[in-house]
């Protein structure tokens, strides 16, 4: 497989993952994704932002989130995010440290 085709397939898979998380399963909470998989929608938006920045495209954290979420992050949270239990929050702190680093 040539590099261009591989890049196009990877981009298509990323778009499908985004669609799954944003449209098909918005009920799945970010905290549950992080606790189970070590990444969440915010991680994906950060990786998008970092990729842009590495290519000389200025993009803030908020702009990266808006690009991934398709709306301002606060709007997404208001529409889809529920309150996490203290147990889930404790799991998240551990998962965040292990997968992202210290806050």
C-alpha positions, -999 to 999 in steps of 0.1 A, spaced: 0 0 0 14 34 -9 17 62 17 -11 83 2 -36 55 4 -25 46 39 -30 83 50 -64 84 34 -75 52 51 -62 64 85 -81 97 80 -113 78 71 -109 57 102 -104 88 124 -135 104 109 -155 73 116 -142 71 152 -152 108 156 -186 101 142 -191 71 165 -181 91 196 -199 123 187 -231 111 169 -236 74 175 -226 73 212 -227 107 227 -241 90 258 -207 74 266 -191 97 291 -155 110 286 -147 99 322 -157 63 313 -136 64 281 -106 77 301 -111 52 329 -114 22 306 -93 31 276 -68 58 288 -81 84 264 -113 104 257 -127 129 233 -106 156 249 -75 136 242 -85 132 206 -91 170 203 -57 177 220 -40 153 195 -57 171 167 -45 205 181 -10 191 186 -9 178 150 -19 212 137 7 230 158 34 206 147 26 216 111 28 253 119 -10 258 121 -18 279 152 -46 263 171 -55 268 208 -69 241 231 -104 256 227 -101 257 189 -90 221 188 -119 211 210 -144 230 188 -129 214 157 -133 179 172 -166 184 190 -182 204 162 -193 230 187 -179 248 217 -169 224 244 -191 240 270 -221 234 248 -212 198 244 -208 194 281 -242 210 287 -259 187 262 -242 154 269 -221 153 301 -235 139 334 -222 143 369 -195 117 377 -196 98 410 -168 103 435 -156 67 426 -154 75 389 -136 108 397 -110 89 417 -105 64 389 -102 93 365 -74 110 385 -54 77 384 -61 71 347 -52 107 338 -19 105 357 -10 72 340 -20 82 305 -16 120 303 5 131 332 1 152 362 -25 179 361 
